[in-house]
Amino acid sequence: MKLIKSIVLTAVICLLSGMAMAQMCQTTTFTYDAAGNRIQRVMTIQTCAQREVNDTLLEAINRIEKDQDIPDTEEIVSGSNEMETGVGKGDGTTVPDDTPVIDACLYPNPATEKVTLAVKLPASVQSPESQVYLYDIKGKRIDSFRTEQSEIAFNVESLAPGMYFVKVVNGDLSQVFQLIKK
């Protein structure tokens, strides 16, 4: 009898731990352009309707701990452990990140001498003037300049090989791009 109780207790604990992890699931999906820059982020939050099954399993654990008889195993694990998946389906809540972003492309990347930054601002932007910052891997600002051009070339020949970040700011919008210097 003790062997059966320990087996049932182990099964109940395994089921509980699996269902506890399945109660709420957040999935983040990213969309990238051809240059590898992130252009969209969609967060999907899903829930699983397992409260009745969990209550039954908790009751079974309490009975086992108190050395009481437990109901048939079939009664304990009845129910479904399925979740609706996909964007905006079932119990899930989808939160798209549709905030306007600065669409830009930095090429060639990796670079040795010159880098071109092609910037396309969203239609909602009031001013065509953007501020461009160049940072090293430690976050130290190396260079900055203002531009109204949609395509800018700048020299990176004097930079040491490594990773750098190019930040484009226009009003409340900003976007950071990774630059590799060979």
ZIPEKA-V49257 format. One line per field, one symbol per residue. ss: DSSP state (H for helix, E for strand, - for the rest). burial: # if it has 9 or more other C-alpha atoms within 8 Angstrom, else .. A space follows every 10 residues. Layout:
ss: ???
burial: ???
This chain:
ss: -HHHHHHHHH HHHHHHHHHH HH-EEEEEEE EE-----EEE EEEEEEE--- HHHHHHHHHH HHHHH----- --HHHH---- ---------- --EEEEE--- --EEEEE--- E--EEEEEEE ---------E EEEEEE---- EEEEEEE--- EEEEE----- -EEEEEEEEE --EEEEEEEE E-
burial: ....#..##. .#...#..#. .####....# .#....#### ########.# ..##.##..# #.##...... .....#.... ...#....#. .###...... #######.## #..######. ##..#..### #######... #..#..#... .#...#.... ..######## ..###.#.## #.
